Amino acid sequence: MAGLDLDEAPGWKVYLLRCADGTLYCGSTVDLARRLAQHNGETAGGARYTRSRRPCELACFAPCPDKSSALRLEAQIKRLARKDKIAALEGHLPRS
């Protein structure tokens, strides 16, 4: 996803990170670039889970209309098996 403007879609986003150890991390935010920097230790913050699994790269993300829908989608993604997570999140991406 190099060269992608991470905040091209305004509002809430649900994202999946691929960590250095191959695991996936799911989260939601309104500022994806800031959150990715936090997960990679470039700025303060980030999840405890990703601290020992750096560097993390963005696998995919989906825009959501509001915080409530983002948190619901995040919870749904977290309940899925690893092999289904990316496919499910990409299924929520708007079609061109």
KESE-803769 format. One record per residue: z, x, y of N, C-alpha, C in turn; chain; residue number from 1; residue in three letters. Coordinates in steps of 0.1 Angstrom, whole numbers, always signed. Atoms other than C-alpha are relative to their C-alpha. Layout:
residues N
{{Z X Y} {Z X Y} {Z X Y} A NUM ala} ...
//
This chain:
residues 96
{{+0 +8 -12} {+0 +0 +0} {+0 +9 +13} A 1 met} {{+1 -9 -11} {-6 +30 +22} {-8 -6 +11} A 2 ala} {{+8 +4 -11} {-18 +22 +57} {+2 -15 +3} A 3 gly} {{-2 +14 -2} {-6 -14 +55} {+10 -2 +12} A 4 leu} {{-10 +4 -10} {+10 -29 +86} {+10 -9 -6} A 5 asp} {{-10 +7 +8} {+42 -39 +70} {+5 -13 +7} A 6 leu} {{-5 +12 -7} {+51 -65 +97} {-12 -8 +6} A 7 asp} {{+12 +7 -6} {+16 -80 +102} {+3 -15 -1} A 8 glu} {{-4 +14 +1} {+30 -114 +90} {+13 -2 +6} A 9 ala} {{-13 +2 -6} {+58 -126 +113} {+9 -8 -9} A 10 pro} {{-9 +8 +8} {+89 -141 +98} {+5 +7 -12} A 11 gly} {{-7 -5 +12} {+107 -137 +66} {-10 +5 -11} A 12 trp} {{+8 -5 +11} {+93 -117 +37} {+9 +3 -12} A 13 lys} {{-6 -4 +12} {+104 -112 +1} {-8 +12 -6} A 14 val} {{+7 -13 +4} {+96 -77 -13} {+5 +5 -13} A 15 tyr} {{-3 -7 +12} {+96 -57 -44} {-2 +15 +3} A 16 leu} {{+1 -15 -1} {+103 -19 -43} {-1 +6 -14} A 17 leu} {{+1 -8 +12} {+93 +5 -71} {+8 +12 +3} A 18 arg} {{-8 -12 -2} {+120 +31 -73} {-5 +12 -8} A 19 cys} {{+4 -12 +6} {+116 +67 -84} {+2 +0 -15} A 20 ala} {{-3 +0 +14} {+131 +60 -118} {-8 -11 -7} A 21 asp} {{+9 +10 +6} {+105 +32 -124} {+6 -15 +1} A 22 gly} {{-6 +13 -1} {+129 +3 -118} {-5 -8 +12} A 23 thr} {{+4 +8 -11} {+122 -26 -94} {+12 -5 +7} A 24 leu} {{-10 +5 -8} {+143 -38 -66} {-6 -11 +9} A 25 tyr} {{+5 +11 -8} {+139 -72 -49} {+9 -3 +11} A 26 cys} {{-8 +4 -12} {+150 -82 -14} {-8 -8 +9} A 27 gly} {{+7 +8 -11} {+142 -102 +17} {+4 +5 +13} A 28 ser} {{-3 -5 -14} {+140 -93 +54} {-10 -6 +9} A 29 thr} {{+10 +4 -11} {+123 -101 +87} {-7 +13 +5} A 30 val} {{+6 -13 -5} {+116 -64 +94} {-2 +9 -12} A 31 asp} {{+3 -8 +13} {+100 -48 +63} {+0 +15 +2} A 32 leu} {{+1 -15 -3} {+93 -14 +79} {+14 +6 +1} A 33 ala} {{-14 -4 -2} {+130 -11 +90} {+7 +0 -14} A 34 arg} {{-8 +1 +12} {+143 -22 +56} {-5 +11 -10} A 35 arg} {{+5 -10 +8} {+120 +2 +37} {+6 +14 +4} A 36 leu} {{-6 -13 -5} {+133 +31 +59} {+14 +1 -4} A 37 ala} {{-14 +0 +4} {+168 +20 +51} {+2 +3 -15} A 38 gln} {{+0 -3 +14} {+162 +20 +14} {-3 +14 -4} A 39 his} {{+4 -14 +2} {+147 +55 +16} {+10 +10 +7} A 40 asn} {{-10 -8 -7} {+177 +68 +36} {-4 +6 +13} A 41 gly} {{+5 -5 -13} {+157 +74 +68} {+9 -5 +11} A 42 glu} {{-9 +6 -10} {+181 +51 +87} {+12 -5 -8} A 43 thr} {{-12 +5 +7} {+215 +38 +80} {-2 -14 -6} A 44 ala} {{+2 +13 +7} {+218 +8 +56} {-7 +2 -13} A 45 gly} {{+7 +0 +13} {+199 +0 +25} {+10 -4 -11} A 46 gly} {{-8 +5 +11} {+212 -12 -9} {+6 +12 -8} A 47 ala} {{-7 -10 +8} {+236 +8 -30} {-9 +3 -12} A 48 arg} {{+8 -2 +12} {+212 +3 -59} {-11 +10 +2} A 49 tyr} {{+12 -9 -3} {+183 +22 -42} {+5 +14 +4} A 50 thr} {{-5 -13 -4} {+205 +51 -30} {-2 +12 -10} A 51 arg} {{+2 -10 +11} {+203 +70 -63} {-13 +0 -6} A 52 ser} {{+13 +2 +6} {+168 +59 -70} {-12 +3 +10} A 53 arg} {{+10 -4 -10} {+149 +74 -40} {-10 +10 -5} A 54 arg} {{+5 +9 -10} {+122 +75 -30} {-5 -13 -6} A 55 pro} {{+4 +14 +3} {+113 +38 -31} {-13 -2 +7} A 56 cys} {{+13 +4 -7} {+78 +25 -24} {-2 -15 -2} A 57 glu} {{+3 +15 +0} {+67 -10 -16} {-10 -3 -11} A 58 leu} {{+10 +4 +11} {+51 -26 -47} {-8 -12 +5} A 59 ala} {{+7 +12 -6} {+43 -60 -30} {+10 -8 +8} A 60 cys} {{-9 +9 -8} {+57 -86 -6} {-8 -13 +2} A 61 phe} {{+6 +13 -3} {+51 -122 +2} {+7 -6 +12} A 62 ala} {{-6 +6 -12} {+57 -139 +36} {+6 -14 -4} A 63 pro} {{-7 +13 +2} {+80 -170 +37} {+2 -6 +14} A 64 cys} {{-1 +7 -13} {+82 -196 +64} {+14 +1 +7} A 65 pro} {{-13 -1 -6} {+120 -193 +69} {+10 +7 -10} A 66 asp} {{-10 -7 +7} {+152 -177 +57} {+3 -7 -13} A 67 lys} {{-4 +7 +12} {+161 -204 +32} {-11 +1 -11} A 68 ser} {{+11 -1 +10} {+127 -203 +14} {+0 +14 -5} A 69 ser} {{+0 -14 +5} {+129 -165 +13} {+11 +3 -9} A 70 ala} {{-11 -2 +9} {+163 -165 -3} {-2 -7 -13} A 71 leu} {{+3 +7 +12} {+152 -191 -28} {-10 +8 -9} A 72 arg} {{+10 -7 +7} {+122 -171 -37} {+6 +13 -6} A 73 leu} {{-6 -12 +4} {+142 -139 -39} {+9 -2 -13} A 74 glu} {{-9 +4 +11} {+167 -156 -63} {-9 -3 -13} A 75 ala} {{+9 +2 +11} {+138 -168 -85} {-6 +12 -6} A 76 gln} {{+6 -12 +5} {+122 -134 -87} {+11 +8 -7} A 77 ile} {{-10 -8 +7} {+155 -117 -96} {+4 -5 -14} A 78 lys} {{-3 +6 +13} {+159 -141 -126} {-11 +3 -10} A 79 arg} {{+12 -2 +9} {+125 -131 -140} {+2 +14 -8} A 80 leu} {{+1 -13 +7} {+118 -104 -166} {-8 +10 +8} A 81 ala} {{+6 -10 -8} {+106 -71 -152} {-15 -2 +0} A 82 arg} {{+15 +1 +1} {+70 -76 -164} {-6 -12 +8} A 83 lys} {{+5 +12 -7} {+68 -110 -146} {+3 +0 +15} A 84 asp} {{-5 +0 -14} {+83 -100 -112} {-12 +2 +9} A 85 lys} {{+11 -3 -10} {+52 -85 -95} {-10 -12 -1} A 86 ile} {{+10 +11 +1} {+29 -112 -109} {+5 -13 +7} A 87 ala} {{-5 +12 -6} {+52 -140 -97} {+0 +2 +15} A 88 ala} {{+0 -2 -15} {+56 -125 -62} {-14 +0 +5} A 89 leu} {{+13 +0 -4} {+19 -119 -59} {-6 -14 +0} A 90 glu} {{+5 +13 +1} {+13 -155 -69} {+4 -8 +13} A 91 gly} {{-4 +7 -12} {+31 -165 -36} {-7 +5 +12} A 92 his} {{+8 -5 -12} {+7 -145 -14} {-10 -10 +4} A 93 leu} {{+10 +9 -4} {-16 -166 +7} {-14 +5 -4} A 94 pro} {{+14 -3 +5} {-52 -167 -6} {-9 +1 +12} A 95 arg} {{+9 -1 -11} {-79 -155 +17} {-13 -8 -2} A 96 ser} 
//
